[in-house]
Amino acid sequence: MKILLVGGTGTIGKRIYWRLQNKHELVTVGTKSGDVHMDMTDPHSIEELFNSVGKIDALVVAAGGAPMASLKELTQEHFYEGIRSKMMGQINLALIGQRYINAGGSITLTSGILADDPIAMGVILSTVNGAVNGFVVGAAGELFRQGIRINVVSPGVVEDSMEAIGGYFPGHNPVPMERVVNAYVKSIEGVRTGEIIRVF
Ligand SMILES: NC(=O)c1ccc[n+]([C@@H]2O[C@H](COP(=O)([O-])OP(=O)(O)OC[C@H]3O[C@@H](n4cnc5c(N)ncnc54)[C@H](OP(=O)(O)O)[C@@H]3O)[C@@H](O)[C@H]2O)c1
């Protein structure tokens, strides 16, 4: 399979890369890192990416962020930052990408535990993660008619990120990378569609 892996140099993305590199043809994407450069907050940049890469069998997105701050500090612009990146960045990749995915192929997006299990300072991530989950549920039926599957992996805080962000997640259980990567493999190589694959 030819797999376009957006965020393929990141904490989660590089582990997906390591697992799949010997089995599939992988093209990694980041703003500065990876085989091809693209900014998912810019739809023109996404169009250029697909024009240059051409037809693929699977699109995987393990990228997209949102600001973390207390509710009292948040403004509309903070929300738009998360919407442009983690929400519409992933949705635009799927919307534009559907024209480039071969029949029998798949799209795998990434949301996160905060859609279901909130923390202080995480309201924007709770919001956009919920939206990404909703997009996948809503889009699966029409994509099915095109012969394309779509799922979203919703990880808890991964082991490798505990040092950096674990302090924001009191009482959360770090998730082994092996389990998180398995969820992406299940989405890419399996048969499920329209699923929110929770790995908490
Ligand atoms: N880590 C966790 O514990 C955890 C838990 C739940 C959910 N998630 C979600 O999983 C996803 C990946 O998280 P991560 O921790 O692996 O992130 P990360 O380590 O920060 O890596 C982010 C990756 O995305 C690329 N990237 C960043 N901004 C981009 C943009 N605007 N356009 C295209 N590529 C971009 C980066 O490459 P460049 O630097 O070259 O741009 C890098 O490859 C995120 O959506 C995150 O919210 C993570």
The ligand as a MOL file (V3000), in Angstrom:
LIG
                    3D

  0  0  0     0  0            999 V3000
M  V30 BEGIN CTAB
M  V30 COUNTS 48 52 0 0 0
M  V30 BEGIN ATOM
M  V30 1 N 1.0190 12.5110 22.3680 0
M  V30 2 C -0.0840 12.1460 23.0180 0
M  V30 3 O -0.0440 11.6630 24.1720 0
M  V30 4 C -1.4210 12.2840 22.3500 0
M  V30 5 C -2.5660 11.8010 23.0080 0
M  V30 6 C -3.7920 11.9200 22.3680 0
M  V30 7 C -3.8790 12.5210 21.1280 0
M  V30 8 N -2.7470 12.9770 20.5260 0 CHG=1
M  V30 9 C -2.8650 13.6020 19.2040 0
M  V30 10 O -2.0800 12.8610 18.2950 0
M  V30 11 C -1.5750 13.7520 17.2890 0
M  V30 12 C -0.0570 13.6010 17.2210 0
M  V30 13 O 0.4680 13.9110 18.4950 0
M  V30 14 P 2.0440 13.8160 18.7910 0
M  V30 15 O 2.2140 13.9150 20.2560 0
M  V30 16 O 2.6240 12.6670 18.0580 0 CHG=-1
M  V30 17 O 2.5410 15.2000 18.1290 0
M  V30 18 P 4.0350 15.7320 17.8980 0
M  V30 19 O 5.0280 14.8490 18.5490 0
M  V30 20 O 4.0060 17.1760 18.2390 0
M  V30 21 O 4.2370 15.5840 16.3020 0
M  V30 22 C 3.4810 16.3520 15.4310 0
M  V30 23 C 3.7770 15.9310 14.0040 0
M  V30 24 O 2.9120 16.6640 13.1310 0
M  V30 25 C 3.6610 17.4950 12.2510 0
M  V30 26 N 2.9520 18.7730 12.1520 0
M  V30 27 C 2.8000 19.7050 13.1350 0
M  V30 28 N 2.0640 20.7490 12.6990 0
M  V30 29 C 1.7270 20.4530 11.4080 0
M  V30 30 C 1.0040 21.1610 10.4070 0
M  V30 31 N 0.4410 22.3640 10.6420 0
M  V30 32 N 0.8650 20.5860 9.1920 0
M  V30 33 C 1.4180 19.3660 8.9350 0
M  V30 34 N 2.1230 18.6610 9.8340 0
M  V30 35 C 2.2870 19.2110 11.0760 0
M  V30 36 C 5.0530 17.5970 12.8750 0
M  V30 37 O 6.0680 17.7860 11.8900 0
M  V30 38 P 6.7440 19.2750 11.6960 0
M  V30 39 O 7.3760 19.6090 13.0010 0
M  V30 40 O 7.7080 19.0810 10.5710 0
M  V30 41 O 5.6150 20.1790 11.3300 0
M  V30 42 C 5.1940 16.2180 13.5260 0
M  V30 43 O 5.5660 15.2500 12.5610 0
M  V30 44 C -2.0440 15.1550 17.6720 0
M  V30 45 O -3.2530 15.4340 16.9850 0
M  V30 46 C -2.3260 15.0160 19.1510 0
M  V30 47 O -3.2810 15.9510 19.6160 0
M  V30 48 C -1.5200 12.8820 21.1040 0
M  V30 END ATOM
M  V30 BEGIN BOND
M  V30 1 1 1 2
M  V30 2 2 2 3
M  V30 3 1 2 4
M  V30 4 1 4 5
M  V30 5 2 4 48
M  V30 6 2 5 6
M  V30 7 1 6 7
M  V30 8 2 7 8
M  V30 9 1 8 9
M  V30 10 1 8 48
M  V30 11 1 9 10
M  V30 12 1 9 46
M  V30 13 1 10 11
M  V30 14 1 11 12
M  V30 15 1 11 44
M  V30 16 1 12 13
M  V30 17 1 13 14
M  V30 18 2 14 15
M  V30 19 1 14 16
M  V30 20 1 14 17
M  V30 21 1 17 18
M  V30 22 2 18 19
M  V30 23 1 18 20
M  V30 24 1 18 21
M  V30 25 1 21 22
M  V30 26 1 22 23
M  V30 27 1 23 24
M  V30 28 1 23 42
M  V30 29 1 24 25
M  V30 30 1 25 26
M  V30 31 1 25 36
M  V30 32 1 26 27
M  V30 33 1 26 35
M  V30 34 2 27 28
M  V30 35 1 28 29
M  V30 36 1 29 30
M  V30 37 2 29 35
M  V30 38 1 30 31
M  V30 39 2 30 32
M  V30 40 1 32 33
M  V30 41 2 33 34
M  V30 42 1 34 35
M  V30 43 1 36 37
M  V30 44 1 36 42
M  V30 45 1 37 38
M  V30 46 2 38 39
M  V30 47 1 38 40
M  V30 48 1 38 41
M  V30 49 1 42 43
M  V30 50 1 44 45
M  V30 51 1 44 46
M  V30 52 1 46 47
M  V30 END BOND
M  V30 END CTAB
M  END
